[in-house]
Amino acid sequence: MGDKSPKAKDKAKKQDTAEKNQKQANANEKAAKQAANNPKKK
């Protein structure tokens, strides 16, 4: 395997960042749903 071009590195970095952002958004959405479905009991 040879060296990746700068464009390929930049594209891979952007995809990785987008994937991390999507995972974080999914985690936030899941947590919000759980909070809405499970009100805290006193």
SVG drawing of the C-alpha trace seen along z (x, -y; Angstrom):
<svg xmlns="http://www.w3.org/2000/svg" viewBox="-43 -17 47 19">
<polyline fill="none" stroke="black" stroke-width="0.4" points="0.0,0.0 1.4,-3.4 1.0,-6.7 -2.5,-8.2 -2.9,-11.5 -3.7,-14.6 -7.3,-14.6 -7.8,-10.9 -6.6,-11.7 -8.9,-14.7 -11.9,-12.8 -11.2,-10.0 -10.9,-12.5 -14.2,-14.1 -16.0,-10.8 -14.6,-9.8 -15.7,-13.1 -19.2,-12.7 -19.4,-9.1 -18.5,-10.3 -21.0,-13.1 -23.7,-10.7 -22.9,-8.3 -23.1,-11.1 -26.4,-12.3 -27.8,-8.8 -26.7,-8.5 -28.2,-11.9 -31.5,-10.9 -31.6,-7.5 -30.9,-9.2 -33.7,-11.7 -36.2,-9.0 -35.3,-7.1 -35.7,-10.2 -39.1,-10.8 -40.3,-7.2 -38.9,-6.8 -39.8,-9.8 -37.9,-9.8 -39.8,-8.3 -39.8,-10.1"/>
</svg>
